[in-house]
Amino acid sequence: MRIALDYDNTYTLDPALWDGFIAAAQQRGHVVQIVSMRYPHESIDAAPAPVVYTSRKAKSGVASADVWIDDSPQWIYQDAVV
């Protein structure tokens, strides 16, 4: 399974929880990636999984996942207004 995990206001609200989730998912053979609407120059330091930066574009247009975990799911299918 490919899992896309939002960073800001999802992972950041409880990093210890998500670190355990990511480790457990990876142990079971799942692929977890952090998908953020940030630009690459707004980098995420020490990310617990590979990071995909969408540069304010809809996440589903840049990354592929079977499961999306996001506090603002509208950004999965909608570009952000810049």
C-alpha positions as CSV (number, residue, x, y, z in Angstrom):
1,M,0.0,0.0,0.0
2,R,1.2,3.5,-0.8
3,I,0.4,6.0,2.0
4,A,0.7,9.8,1.7
5,L,0.9,11.6,5.0
6,D,0.5,15.3,5.3
7,Y,3.2,17.2,7.3
8,D,1.9,20.5,8.6
9,N,-0.9,20.1,11.1
10,T,-1.0,16.4,10.7
11,Y,2.4,14.9,11.3
12,T,3.5,18.0,13.3
13,L,0.6,17.7,15.8
14,D,2.0,14.4,17.2
15,P,5.3,13.4,15.7
16,A,5.8,10.4,18.1
17,L,2.5,8.9,17.0
18,W,3.3,9.3,13.3
19,D,6.9,8.0,13.7
20,G,5.5,4.8,15.2
21,F,2.9,4.6,12.5
22,I,5.5,5.1,9.8
23,A,7.8,2.5,11.3
24,A,5.0,-0.1,11.6
25,A,3.8,0.5,8.1
26,Q,7.2,0.2,6.6
27,Q,7.9,-3.0,8.6
28,R,4.8,-4.4,7.0
29,G,6.1,-3.5,3.5
30,H,4.0,-0.4,2.9
31,V,5.5,2.7,1.3
32,V,5.0,5.9,3.3
33,Q,5.8,9.4,2.0
34,I,5.3,12.8,3.4
35,V,3.3,14.9,0.8
36,S,3.4,18.7,1.5
37,M,2.1,21.7,-0.4
38,R,5.3,23.5,0.5
39,Y,7.8,24.6,-2.1
40,P,11.2,22.7,-2.1
41,H,12.9,25.7,-0.6
42,E,10.6,25.4,2.4
43,S,12.2,22.1,3.2
44,I,11.2,19.8,6.0
45,D,14.3,18.9,8.1
46,A,14.7,15.4,9.5
47,A,11.6,14.1,7.8
48,P,10.7,10.5,8.9
49,A,10.0,9.4,5.3
50,P,10.7,10.7,1.8
51,V,9.1,14.1,1.1
52,V,7.2,15.1,-2.0
53,Y,6.9,18.9,-2.4
54,T,3.9,20.0,-4.5
55,S,4.7,23.7,-4.8
56,R,1.1,24.6,-3.9
57,K,-0.3,22.2,-6.5
58,A,-3.0,19.6,-5.8
59,K,-1.2,16.7,-4.1
60,S,-2.9,14.1,-6.2
61,G,-1.4,15.7,-9.3
62,V,2.1,15.3,-8.0
63,A,2.1,12.2,-5.8
64,S,0.4,8.9,-6.0
65,A,-1.1,7.1,-3.1
66,D,-3.7,4.4,-2.1
67,V,-4.4,6.1,1.2
68,W,-4.2,9.9,2.0
69,I,-3.9,11.1,5.6
70,D,-4.5,14.9,5.6
71,D,-6.1,17.4,8.0
72,S,-7.2,19.4,5.0
73,P,-8.3,16.9,2.3
74,Q,-9.4,19.5,-0.1
75,W,-5.7,20.1,-0.9
76,I,-5.4,16.5,-2.3
77,Y,-7.4,17.5,-5.3
78,Q,-7.3,21.4,-5.3
79,D,-4.4,23.8,-5.9
80,A,-3.7,26.4,-3.3
81,V,-4.2,30.0,-4.2
82,V,-0.9,31.8,-4.1
